[in-house]
Amino acid sequence: MTLMDKIDELRDKLNKSIECEDNFEELYELSKRLDKLIVSYYANKNNKMSS
């Protein structure tokens, strides 16, 4: 599974949690995990561009 696949999967999970009005703590944790994956994606992308 690629990093982009993981981002897509977690984004979908977060969106479903928002639609189901899950508790704030769960939404926040999913959001933080998604943010970390996105940061990793851009860090990897920037490293490839500068090489």
Secondary structure as a PSIPRED ss2 file (coil, helix, strand):
# PSIPRED VFORMAT (PSIPRED V4.0)

   1 M C   1.000  0.000  0.000
   2 T C   1.000  0.000  0.000
   3 L H   0.000  1.000  0.000
   4 M H   0.000  1.000  0.000
   5 D H   0.000  1.000  0.000
   6 K H   0.000  1.000  0.000
   7 I H   0.000  1.000  0.000
   8 D H   0.000  1.000  0.000
   9 E H   0.000  1.000  0.000
  10 L H   0.000  1.000  0.000
  11 R H   0.000  1.000  0.000
  12 D H   0.000  1.000  0.000
  13 K H   0.000  1.000  0.000
  14 L H   0.000  1.000  0.000
  15 N H   0.000  1.000  0.000
  16 K H   0.000  1.000  0.000
  17 S H   0.000  1.000  0.000
  18 I H   0.000  1.000  0.000
  19 E H   0.000  1.000  0.000
  20 C C   1.000  0.000  0.000
  21 E C   1.000  0.000  0.000
  22 D C   1.000  0.000  0.000
  23 N C   1.000  0.000  0.000
  24 F H   0.000  1.000  0.000
  25 E H   0.000  1.000  0.000
  26 E H   0.000  1.000  0.000
  27 L H   0.000  1.000  0.000
  28 Y H   0.000  1.000  0.000
  29 E H   0.000  1.000  0.000
  30 L H   0.000  1.000  0.000
  31 S H   0.000  1.000  0.000
  32 K H   0.000  1.000  0.000
  33 R H   0.000  1.000  0.000
  34 L H   0.000  1.000  0.000
  35 D H   0.000  1.000  0.000
  36 K H   0.000  1.000  0.000
  37 L H   0.000  1.000  0.000
  38 I H   0.000  1.000  0.000
  39 V H   0.000  1.000  0.000
  40 S H   0.000  1.000  0.000
  41 Y H   0.000  1.000  0.000
  42 Y H   0.000  1.000  0.000
  43 A H   0.000  1.000  0.000
  44 N H   0.000  1.000  0.000
  45 K H   0.000  1.000  0.000
  46 N H   0.000  1.000  0.000
  47 N H   0.000  1.000  0.000
  48 K H   0.000  1.000  0.000
  49 M H   0.000  1.000  0.000
  50 S H   0.000  1.000  0.000
  51 S C   1.000  0.000  0.000
